[in-house]
Amino acid sequence: MAHPHGQQRDIARRLQQRLLTDLHSSLGITLLHPGDRAGQAAFSSWGWQNMGEVVGLPGPIDPCVLTLSVEGRPPARP
């Protein structure tokens, strides 16, 4: 979680880029509440793709799976 800061724009995007780069990852995966439209819009603007919902996890909701291919091409859908 990255709290907004008036002087530092795009801090969450920069944090996620740094995390993936430092780990030499070619793919990032995150789960979001399906009702989190603002979060989904933010991740989408950074290049993340919504791959659908994960069904069967414990809890009252089925989270959305978003992926980011660091190499710039979308991952293959199963």
C-alpha positions in Angstrom: 0.0 0.0 0.0 1.3 3.4 -0.9 -0.4 6.5 0.6 -0.7 9.5 -1.7 1.9 12.2 -1.2 1.5 15.7 -2.6 5.1 16.1 -3.8 5.7 12.5 -5.1 3.4 11.5 -7.9 3.2 7.9 -9.1 4.9 6.5 -6.0 2.9 3.2 -6.1 3.7 2.7 -9.8 7.4 3.4 -9.2 7.4 1.0 -6.2 5.9 -1.8 -8.2 8.4 -1.2 -11.0 11.3 -1.2 -8.6 10.1 -4.4 -6.9 9.8 -6.3 -10.1 13.1 -5.0 -11.5 15.0 -5.7 -8.3 13.8 -9.3 -8.2 14.5 -9.7 -12.0 10.9 -10.9 -12.4 9.3 -11.2 -15.8 5.8 -11.4 -14.5 3.9 -9.7 -11.7 0.6 -11.0 -10.2 -1.7 -9.2 -7.8 -5.2 -9.9 -6.4 -7.8 -7.1 -6.0 -11.3 -7.0 -4.7 -13.6 -7.1 -7.7 -15.4 -4.0 -6.5 -12.2 -1.9 -6.3 -12.7 0.0 -9.5 -10.2 2.7 -8.6 -7.5 0.1 -7.9 -8.3 -1.7 -11.1 -8.2 1.5 -13.1 -4.8 2.4 -11.6 -3.3 -1.0 -12.3 -4.7 -0.9 -15.8 -3.1 2.5 -16.5 0.3 0.9 -15.5 -0.1 -1.9 -18.0 -1.6 -4.6 -15.8 -4.2 -6.9 -17.4 -7.3 -8.3 -15.6 -7.3 -12.1 -16.1 -10.6 -12.7 -14.4 -11.5 -13.9 -10.9 -10.1 -16.7 -8.7 -12.9 -19.0 -7.7 -12.7 -21.2 -4.6 -10.4 -19.3 -2.3 -11.5 -19.0 1.3 -13.4 -15.8 2.0 -16.6 -14.0 1.0 -15.4 -12.8 -2.4 -13.5 -14.1 -5.5 -10.6 -11.7 -6.1 -9.6 -10.4 -9.5 -6.2 -11.6 -10.8 -4.2 -8.9 -12.5 -0.9 -9.6 -14.3 1.9 -7.5 -15.6 4.5 -8.8 -18.1 7.7 -6.9 -17.6 8.8 -7.9 -21.0 6.0 -5.9 -22.5 3.8 -8.7 -23.9 0.8 -10.1 -22.2 1.1 -13.6 -20.6 -0.8 -16.5 -22.3 -4.2 -17.2 -20.9 -4.6 -20.8 -19.6 
